[in-house]
Amino acid sequence: MKKTGQAKLVEEINALRARLAEQQQESQQSQTKIETVLRERLKELDCLYTITKLSEIHFYSAERFLQAVADRISASFLFSDCARTRIVWEKKSYESSGFQMSPWKIEVQISVDGKPGGLIQVCYPVLPPNVEGDPFLKEEYALINDIAERVGSVLGRMRAEEALREAHAALQREHQALQETNIALRSVLSRLEDEKREIRNSIASNVQKILMPIIFELEMNVGGPQRSYVALLRQTLMEIASPFLSQLVTNHLSLSPVEISIATMIRNGLSTKEIAHLRSISQATVRRHRENMRKKLSLQNRKINLVTYLQSSADGVGESAL
């Protein structure tokens, strides 16, 4: 009876040992499974982080970015040694080494601004060992969707940046063209102003040298209403054709109308005698007017010819040219 009880106790101990070993094995398997899951999650996080870094490194080259991502994705899958990746974007293919299509694949579209423009494919050319059915984990389906979303976001930013660079370059070209046009326009305007000045000076010179002496002579030799018409004609010609007068009046407001008239005659080369005859005054009066003009024009005690000064003033040069 005692022996039977001892055998029963041994049997219970063995059962407990078996159960403990089974629990240890289950615990070890559970721990291994947890470690595997954690390792796979770390691989997925590392993949997403790497894609972010690649987008910074290759931000100005979509081709290099997509090729680097294609080379990196396979390493984040459970059977990384067997996985192969291809990214198709804008009719170009970016493949990891040894890629080939197979029935065992995940395929996700890449969209930019809500419009599909490419896809990501992860394939197993051959079924991994000891695997039946779908070789991909549900977490890997989620991962490839996250990757496609991130790649699409990066490509959208690249496209916007490229459009901004092109717009900036076009703006710079337009600015340069506008500057060149402005330079050419200023040159044309400068030439036009020179031509206008030459024409104006030529007209004024011809009027002063040719017409005015005749007008002065005619004015002194006619009387009655005709003389007023001649005076009006003289005044009109002086206003229209002589920038000298406006320049002289502007720069030297102290000159009287008579002195301005005599200054015009002096500038045209008329002598004191001729001026006295045309204005029906004495030569002494003309000389007095000349002295008054030299005083008002600050030419006293200076070796500056009054004719030269007045002719220089007509060209807008004045005393600074002497």
Sequence and secondary structure as in RCSB ss.txt:
>XXXX:A:sequence
MKKTGQAKLVEEINALRARLAEQQQESQQSQTKIETVLRERLKELDCLYTITKLSEIHFYSAERFLQAVADRISA
SFLFSDCARTRIVWEKKSYESSGFQMSPWKIEVQISVDGKPGGLIQVCYPVLPPNVEGDPFLKEEYALINDIAER
VGSVLGRMRAEEALREAHAALQREHQALQETNIALRSVLSRLEDEKREIRNSIASNVQKILMPIIFELEMNVGGP
QRSYVALLRQTLMEIASPFLSQLVTNHLSLSPVEISIATMIRNGLSTKEIAHLRSISQATVRRHRENMRKKLSLQ
NRKINLVTYLQSSADGVGESAL
>XXXX:A:secstr
 HHHHHHHHHHHHHHHHHHHHHHHHHHHHHHHHHHHHHHHHHHHHHHHHHHHHHHHHTTT HHHHHHHHHHHHGG
GSTTTTT EEEEEETTEEEE TT    SSEEEEEEEETTEEEEEEEEE SS  TT  S  S HHHHHHHHHHHHH
HHHHHHHHHHHHHHHHHHHHHHHHHHHHHHHHHHHHHHHHHHHHHHHHHHHHHHHHIIIIIHHHHHHHHHH  TH
HHHHHHHHHHHHHHHH HHHHHHHHH TT  HHHHHHHHHHHTT  HHHHHHHHT  HHHHHHHHHHHHHHTT T
TS   HHHHHHHHHTT GGGG 
